[in-house]
Amino acid sequence: PCHVISNPSPLLLLFGLLGGGCLKGNCCNKNAAIFESDTFVLTGMGLCTLQIIDEEDTQFMTNCPPAVTESTPRRRTRIQVFWIAPPSGSGCVLLKASIVQRKIISFQDEGSLTKRMCEKEPLYGETTDKPMLDCCACGTAKYRVTFYGNWSEKLHPKDYPRRANHWSALIGASHSKNYILWEYGGYASEGVKQVAELGSPVKMEEEIRQKGDEVLTVIKMKAQWPAWQPLNVRAAPSAEFSVDRTRHLMSFLTMLGPSPDWNVGLSSEDLCTRECGWVQKVVQDLIPWDAGTDSGVTYESPNKPTTPQEKIRPLTSLDHPQSPFYDPEGGAITPVARVAVERIARKGEQCNIVPDNVDDIVADIAQEEKEEDDTPETCIYSNWSPWSACSSSTCEKGKRMRQRMLKAQLDLSVPCPHTQDFEPCMGPGCSDEDASTCMMSEWITWSPCSMSCGAGVRSRERYVKQFPDDGFACTHPTEETEPCTVNEDCSPSSCLVTEWGEWDVCSATCGLGMKRRERMVKMPPSDGSICGAEVVEVEKCMMPECHTIPCLLSPWSDWSDCSVTCGKGTRMRQRMLKSPAELGECNEELEQMEKCMLPECPMDCVMSEWSEWSECSKSCGKGHLIRTRMITLEPQFGGDPCPETTQRKRCKIKKCNQGGINSDERKRRKEDRKKRRNKQGREESADELAGCKMKPWSAWTDCTKLCGGGIQERLMTAKKRYKNAQFTSCKDRKEIRACNVHPC
């Protein structure tokens, strides 16, 4: 694969070949046009430059000098050449290969033997586009800019600062072409320098506001600690701004910290189209750039001012081997952020010659006219409560709140929103509607403390936005100062820390909540001791008083599965509290539990202990021993079956005589058989004498098990009863024996 870059530089070009044969790399327009553009075709001589890598393997063709062929007649599967890209703006390039097999030249115009390469779209940070000179759009447009910080240890693992990684407060503006916040090839102003090195937007905001009518909207976002978190944990920060015909450019910057003087941002992004309309959406991936004020090469390099100051330039992967973005092959830097600028409304008469699609225009109109209550008809509310007092008693922005109660929800599948409503407000004497008093701007953020160690002073300013109509002068102060102490201890064992960042939003929307702010360690103690300075501060915050709202609950969930797989258990169901917890404690039940019954649990077979082993079945030679056990509980409800009930093992007492059984043994056995027959005859005669004549024993029944030990039975029943016989003397007989005792 090949890559085309905008500036000429050598690249290694590989031609792949599916089969054997002679392979040629062609950059000549003898067979086909090689260089193309949108309007004309160029020959390869002026814009194509191939260079030989290994003269033993490759050479230029004599009849087509720009083309390269093999220099030795042997089968090969690839050719390597250096190719120098044409200047930026030359259009697309076709690199082709031809194959010679058995004096037949085959040429593939499409597929793996033809490579079409075009200039890639540059990442923002590689070039700065020049803005349009004039904008012909009418009316105004409102945009939302959203900043997605992708600078993380996963994407940028080299030397990633785990402790103090963050994005500084973002600062920018919508402005005219007569004002440039920053640009590549330009020099950083003092405001840009303070953002780049300290992450402080104070001076930059002051510079922006001093431009007066050249600026339409100041764009600000809070700092982000840490630099990256998943979007489901922390939403991407955003801000809204407006543009018009004269102030149609948008710029911003933010520092990635800690770093020497590295930032990301947009410079003079033009939101006006050539068709006299407003751009609908801009999405840019951002790479870091160097402000030219500090010569550090790593994230946490010590301060090293660049003298004289250098121009702003994008960082590259070949800047310094110690750079966290270093790549010896000179590859592109992985973007550290992405910014999305999206139009959300247009106001005033629009004059674009080529209108946007109808749906877009309707959406803009709806945005302007959206003053109606969009409450679903299935939700019944009480009237709105009166507006609370403004949370700000000064001319700084605050907010006030009103509430209403949900009386009924007729359709549980349709959510009922909007039980609270907020709107911005300012203290008395600061409203646009009060023309008899001064209207002041917000205070600009406090300046850095005048001393980095010990007691100092800091200041902030504001300006008059509207003078009284009666001609009286404004008496509100436009500047105020206060003492500050960044680092109380200035001894070698102390550490230097930055100033506190801005307070986070209060954790409660009404009533009492908590807020926090952070700062970072700028320089550890010089004597090597541990820094003891606090880097997080938490304090209480009070919002407008909460009005009591009854519990707003979701429907019950389905019952959970039973807690057991058999037998008796429990199951649960839940519902959620939808009204904010800070509005009061809800005593309604949020969880219910009930008993559940499933089929009986399987009961496994229970066996008794094994009996003692019996005596050997033979008095000489090989025999066997037997032991048994009983079933005390049969398996139930699918429980494990019973194992074997009989076990046997071999035994050997002594060797028998070689001549066979002696006469004494045969005589003893004969007498035993005679005794058994006599005993049986006596029993049968006894039965007959008792008045019974019995039938012979029946055959043994089938074994109850095929293996593991079963049972067989046989019966003997009465054949004839005599008149004088008693019932108890003629009972049926039953015998039981073990069978199939071998294991399964």
N, C-alpha and C positions, 0 to 999 in steps of 0.2 A: 504493500500500500504506500501511496505517495501523498505528500501534503504540499500544498502551494502556499507560500507566504508572500506578504505584500512587498517586502524588501528583498532584493537579489541576495541569495546565499546558497551555497552548494547543498544538494540533497542526494542521497543514495537512491537510485531507481532500480527496481527489480522487475524483470519481465518473467512471468510464469509460463510454462509450456506443458500442454497436456500429454504429448507424445515425444518421441525422439526426433532427431533431425537437426537441421541448421536453423538457428534462431537469429533474427536481426532486429535491433532496436531502431526504429525509423522516426526521424524528426524532420522529414523532408516532404515537401508538397508535390513530389513527383507523381505519386499514386493517388494522393488524396490531400485535401486541405487539412493542415495540422493546427493552425491557430485560427480561432474564430472570435468574433465579437458579435454584438447585436446587429450591427449595420453593415459590416464588410468582412472580407476574408483576407488574411495576411499570409505572406509566404513565411517559411520557417527560417530563412537565412538571417534576417535581421533580429528576430526575437528568440530564436532557439539556440541554446548553447549546451552541447554535450561534451564531456571531457572523459578521456580514457583513464581507467583506474589501473588496469594491468595490461601492458602492451603485449605480454606473452599470450594472453587469451583473447584480446579484442583489438580492433583496428577500425579506422574510418574507411568507408566505402570509397573507391576511386571515382565511380560514376555519380555518386551522391554524397558529397563530403559531410553533410550534417548527420548522415546515418552511420550507425556503428554496427559492425558485423564481427564474426569470430575470426581469429587469425590462425587457428589450427583446425584441420579437417577431422574433427571427431564429434561424436554424438554429445550433445549437451542439453541441459534442461533450463538454463537461465543465462542471462547476460547482465553484468553489472556496469553501470556508467554513473558518472556524476552529471547532474542536470542543474543548471542555474536558471532560476525562475525569471521570467520577464518582469519589467517594472510594473508597479501597481497600476491598475486601470487598463491592462492589455487584454482583458477578457479571459475566456476559457482556453484551455490547451488540450489538444488530443495527442497522446503518445501511443504509437502503434508498433506492432511487431509482425514480421512476416516470416514464414517457415518455408524452407526449401527441402523437399523430399523427392529423390529420384528425378531431379531436374524439373520438378513441378513446383511452382511457387503458389502457395496458398496464403491468402491474406484475410484476416478476420477483422471486419469493420466493427463488430459488436462482440461483447463478451470479454473473456479474460485476456485477449491479445490487444485490446484497445482500452486505454485509460483516459477518461475525461476528467480533468481537474480544473476547478474554478477557485477564484479567490474566496477564502472563507470569510464569513461575517466577523468582523473584529469584536472582541469583547470590549465592553466599556472600560477604558483604562489603557487601551493601545493607541487610540486616536481620539482627538476631540473634534467633532464635526463643527464646522463654522455655521453659526445661526443664519437664518434668512435675514436679509437686510430689512425687508418691510413685511408687515402682516396686513392682509386685506380682509380678515374675518370681522364680522359684526357682533355686537353684543358682548356678553361675557360668558365664561365657562367656569364651572366649579369642578375641582379635581380632588381625588383622595390619593395620597402617596403612602404606600405601605413598604416598610423595610423588613426584609427577611435576612437575618444574619446567619450565614452558613459556616462561619469560622468555628470549627470544632476540632477536638483531638482526633476524631475518627477520620475526617477529611484532610487535616493538616497535622499529622502526628509529630513531625520533627520539632523538638524543643518546645512543644506547646505549653504555655504557662498555665498550669492547672489551678493555681491559687487565685490569681488576680485578673483572669481574663474577663474582658467586658467591652462593650461599645460605649463610647462617650455620648453625651447628649447630642442629638442631631440638630444642626442649625442650617437654615437655608432661606430662600425667598423666591417669589415670582417677581421678575424685574424686566427692565427694558434692555435694549441692545447697547445702551450707553453705560451700563454698569456690569462689571464682570467680578463675580465673587472670587473665582479662581479658574485657571486654565493651564493646560499643558504648555510648557515653554515659557510661562510667565513666572513671576516671582511671588512668593507668599507674602500677603500683608501681615501686619501684626496680629490681626484677628485670626487669620488662617494659621499662623504660627502657634498661637495659644491653644487652638483646637488640636493641632497636630501633635504638639509636645505635651500639653497638660490636660487635654480633653475638656478645656474650659470654653464655653460658647459666649462668655460675657462680652469680650472685646469684639467678637465677630458680630454679635447682635447690635452692638453700639455702632459699628461701621455701617451695617445695613440700614439702621434707622436714620442715620445721618444723610442717606441718599435721598430722602424726601420722596418726591413724586416719581423717582425712577423705580421705586419699589411699591408693589401693590399689596403683597401679603408676606409676613414673616412666618417661616415654617419652623416649628420646633417639636422635638420628641424627647422624651426622658431617656436617661442612660439605661443600659441593660446589663445587669449583673446576675448571673454570669453571661458570657457572650452568647451561648447557645443553650436553648432548652426546647424540648418537643413542643409543637404548636398546641397539643392538647393540655400542656402544662402552663404555657405562657403564650398568649396571643401575640402575633406580630404587631409592633407599634405602628400607628398611622397618624396622619395629620391631613387636614383639608386646607386648600388654598384656592385662590381665584386668579384668572388671567383675563386680560383684555387686549385690544388691538395694539396698544403701545407697550404693554408689559406682558409679553407672551412667552418669555423665556423662564425656565425654572432651573435653579441650581441648589445644591446642598452638599454638605460634607459631614463626616463623623469619623472619629479616631478609633482604630482598634488598639486596645490597650491591654497590657503594657507594650509600648513600642517606642522607637526613637522619635519618629515624626511621620508615621504611616497612617494613611486615611483611605477611605473610599468615598465616592460621591458622583454626582452628575454635574456637568458644567454647561450652562446655557442650553439646556434641552428645549428645543423649539416645539411648542404645542399647537402652533398654527400651521394649517395645511396650505399647499399651493392652490387648492380649490376654494380658498376663502372659508374654510370651516375649522373646526377644532378637532384635534387628534382624539380618537376614542380611547386608546389604551397604548401604553408603552411599558415593555418589560425588558429590563437590562440585567445581565450578570455583571458583577463588579469585581475587578482585581485591585489590589492595594496600590497606592502611589506615594511617592516620597515628596515631602514638602520642600526639601532642599535646605533645611535649617539645622539638621543634626546628622552626624556622620556615623551613627551606630549601625551595626549590621545584624544584630539579634534583637529578639523581643525585649530583653532586659539589659541591653547595653547601657553602661553609664553615660551620663550626659557628655556629649562631645560636639559642641557647636561647630557648624560648617562655616568656615571663614575663607574667602568671601562666600556669601549666600549663593546657593545654586538654584537653577530653575526647577520648577515642578516637573516631575517625570514619572511614568509608570514603573513599578518594580518589574524586574525580569528574573528568570530562573538562573541567570549566569552572573548576577551582580557580585556575589562573594560566596566562597565555599562554606562559610559559617552561617550564611543566611538560611532561615527556616524554609525558604522557597527555592533553595538551590537545586538544580538538576543538571548534572554534567552533560546531558544530551541536549540541553537547551529547550526542553519541552515547555508547553504553555503552563502558566500558573493556574491551579484549580481556583475558580472563583470563590471568594470569601463571603459574598453577599449577593442578594438579588433585590432589585427595587421594582415595584409595580406602580405605575401612575395611571389611574383610571378616571375617566370623566364620569361625574355623577349627576350633573345638571347643566343646563344652558339657560341663560336669561337674556331677555331683550330680543329684538328682531334679528334673525339670522340671515346671512346673505351669501352662504356658500353656493357656488354655481352647481356643483354636483352634490346633491343632498345625500345624507346617510339613509339607511333603510328606514322604512315607515315605522317599524317597531321601535327603532331607536328614537325617532322623533316623538312618537307617542309617549315613550318612557320619559323623555325630558319634560314634555308638557305635564304629564302626571306628577312629576317631581315638584313642579312649581305650584300645581293646583291642589296638592295633597294637604288639605286642611280639614277634611271631613273625618268623622269618627269611624274607624274601620272595625269597630267592635262587632263580633258575630251576633246574629240575631238570637242565637240559642243561649246567650249569656245575659243574665239580668243583673245589673249593678245598681248600687245606690248613687246618689249625686256625688260629685267631687267635693272633697273638703276644701276649705279656704287654703290659699297658698301660705306656706310657712314663712317665717322671716328668712332673709337672705343669710347664708352662712358667712358672708364677708361683710364687715362693717366699713371697709375702705373701698377704694376704686379698683382693687384687685378683683378678678373674676371669682364669683362664688356660685352657689346654686340653691334653689329653693324647691320645695316638694309639696305635692298634694296627693291625697289618697282617696280611694273609694272601696266599698265593700261588695264582694260578689254575693248576691242574694240567692241566685239559682243558676244551675247549669243544666239546661234542658237536654243537651246531647253530650254524653260523656266522651264521645269520640272527637268532639271539636274542642280544642283548648280555649280557655278564657284568659287572655293576657291583660296587661295594663291595669293592675290594681294600684300602681304607683306611677307618678308622672314627675319628671324633673325638668327644669329649665334654668339656663344661666341667668345670673343677676349680679348687680354691683351694689355697693352701699349707697346711702342717701347722697344726692348731689352729683352722682356719676352717670345718671341715665341720659340717653340721647333725647328723651322726651322732655327733660328739664332744661330748657334753653336759657333760663335766667341765671344758671350757675356755670362754673367752669366744668368742662368735661375733660378728665385727665386720662392719659394712657395707663396701661399697667406698668408697674415698676419693672425695669430691666433687672435681670438677675444680679445679685451682689458681685462686685468685683473680687478678684483674689485678694487675700490678706496681704498687706504691705510687707509683712515679715513672715519668713518661712519658719522661724523659730523665735519664740517669745511673743510679747504683746505687740500688736500692730493695729492698723485701721483699715476698714473696707468701706466701700460706698456703693450706692446704686442711684439710678436716675429714672425720671419719667418726663413726659412732655405734655403740653396742652394740646388736646385734640380738638376742643371747641371752646372759643371764648364766649362770654355772656353777650347776649344781644343788646343789653342796655349799655354796653361800652365800658363797664367797670373792669378793672384789672383782676387777674386771677391771683388769689392769695395762697393757694395751695402750694406747698413746697415741691420743687422739681428735683431736689437732690437731698439725700440724707446719708449720714455716716454713722458707724457704730464701731466700738472697739472689737477686736478679734484676737484670738490666740489659737494658732494652729498647733504648735508644739510647745507646751509649757516648759518642759525640761530640755535644756540645750547642752547637757553634759555629753561626753563621749559614749556613755552607756545608754543614751536615749536614742530613739529612732525617729526619723522624719516621716510624717504622714501627710497625705493630701487633705484639702478641705473637705468638709462633709458634702456629700451629694444632696440632691433635692429629696424632700420627704416623699415617700410613696403615698398612694391614695389611701385614705382612711379605710380600715377593714370593714366598717359598718356604713350602711347607707342612711341610717338614722340612729340617733341616740349615741351612746358611748362606744368607741372603737379603739383600735390601736393603729399606729403608723410607725414606719421605720425608715432609717436612712443609713448609708454606708460610706466608708472612705477606704483608701488603700494605703499600704505602707510604701512610701516613696524611696526610703533608704534605711536599711537596717542599722543597728548600733555599730559604730566603728570599732568597738572593742570586742565584737563577736558575741555579745550577750543576746538574750532573747528579747524581742520587742514586746513590751507590755502595754502598748497603747490599744485602746478599744477601737475596733473597726466597724462595729454595728451599734446603733443607738435606737432605742424604742421608747415611745411615749404615747400617752393617751390622746385621743382626739374626739371632739364632740360634734356631731352632725345635728340637723334639725330634729326636734322632738318626734318620737315615733307615735303614731296614732294606733290604737288597739284595733287589730283586724282579727276576726275569728279564724280558726284553723281552716286552711284550704287544703283538702286532702285529695289524693288521686284515688281511683277505684282500687278495690282489693285485687291483688294478683291471683293467679290460679294457685290451687293447693300444690305444695311441693310433693315429691315422691315420699312414700312411707320411709321412716328412718331405718327399718329392718327389711330384710328380703323374705322373711317368713315369720309367722307368729304375730305377736302384738308389738306395735310401735307407735310413733307419733308422726304427724305431718304439720306443716306450717304454711301460712300465707302472710303477705305484707302489703302495706300501702305507704306512699311517700307523702311527706309534708311539703306542699308546694309553696306556701307563703313563707317569706323570709323569716329565719329563726330570730333575728334581732327585733322583730316586731312584737315579741312576747312569747311566753311559754305556751306550748300547745299540750293539753292534757288528754287529747284523744288517743285511743289505742292504735298503735301502728303495727302491731304484730299479734297474730292469733295462732293458737295451737290446739289440735284435737287428736284423739286416739285413732289408730287405724289397725285393721286386722287383715293379715294375709294368710294363705293356706299354711297348715301346720308344718313345722320344720321337720325335716327327715330325722328319723331315729335309727342309729346304726345298731347292728347286732352286738349283743353283749355275751361274752363267753366266760365260763368258770375257769379256774386255774387247772393246769394239766395234772393228771394223776401221776403216781410214781410209775416208773417203768416196770413192766411185768418180768417174770423170770424168762430165761431163754427157752424157746419152744423146742429145742433139741437138747438131749443129754450129752450128745457128742457130735462133732462135726459142726457144720454151719447151720444156724437158725436165725431167729429174729426176736426182738423185743417189741412190745406194744405199750403205748400209753394213750389215754383218752381224756376228753374234756366234754362238758355239757353246755348246751345253749341255755342261758338264763333269761335272755330277752330276744325275741324274734325281731328282725328289722321291720320298721314301719314307715309309711309315707315316703318311700323311695330311698331309705337309708342304705348304708353299705351292707352287702350280704354277709352271711356268716362264713368265716373261714373254716378250714378242716377241723374235724372233731377227733380224728384218730391219726396217730403218727407211729411209724415203725422204723426200726433200724436193725442192722445186721448184728449177729453175735456169734461167737465161736468159743465153745467150752474146751473141748479136747478132741484129738483125732480119734476116729473110730478104728476098730481092729481091721486089718487088711483083709482078713478072710471073710468078712461079712459079719452078720449078726450071729452071735454064739447061741448055743442051744438054750442056755438059761434065759437069755433075753427073749428068744422066740416063745419059750414056755410061759414067761411072765406076761407077755402080750396076749397070748392065747387065753390065759386065765382071766385077764381084764375084759376081753371081748365076751367071754362066757358070763362073767358077772353082770355086764351091762345088759345082755339078752335076758338073763334071769330076772333082773330088776324090772325090765320093761314088761316082761310077761307077768310078773307079779302085779305091776300097776294096772295092766289091762285086765287081769283076772279080778283085781280089786274093784276096778270100775264095773266089771260085769257083776261081781258079787253085790256091789252096791245098787245094782239095778240098771246099769248103763252098758251099752256097747258103743265104742267110739269109732268114727271113721278114720282113715289114715290122714296123716298131715297133708295139707294142701301145698301146692308149689309156692316158692317164695315170690312175693310181689316185686314189681320193678323198683329199682333204687330211686329214692326221691331226688337224688342229685347225680349229675354225671361225673363230678369230681369234687374234691374237697371234703368228702365224708358225708354219706347219706344214710338212710335207714331202709331195711327190708322187713316184711312181716310174713308170717304163715299161720294158718288156723287149723285146729282140730275140733270138729263138731260131733255131737252125739248122734250115733246111727240108729240106736234102738233104746227105748226106755221101758223097763219092766213095770208091772203094776205096783209093786211095792217100792218103786224108786221114789226118792225124795228129789225136789227141784234143785236143791243146793248140791246134791251129790252128782248131778249130771251137767256140770258147767262146761261151756266151750273153752278151749285152751288157745292161748296166743303166745307166739315167740317173736322176738325182735332181735335183729343183728345189724352191725355196721356194714356199710358197703361203699365202694368207690372212694376209699380213703386216700388215694393218691392226690397230691396237690394239683390245683388248676393251672 
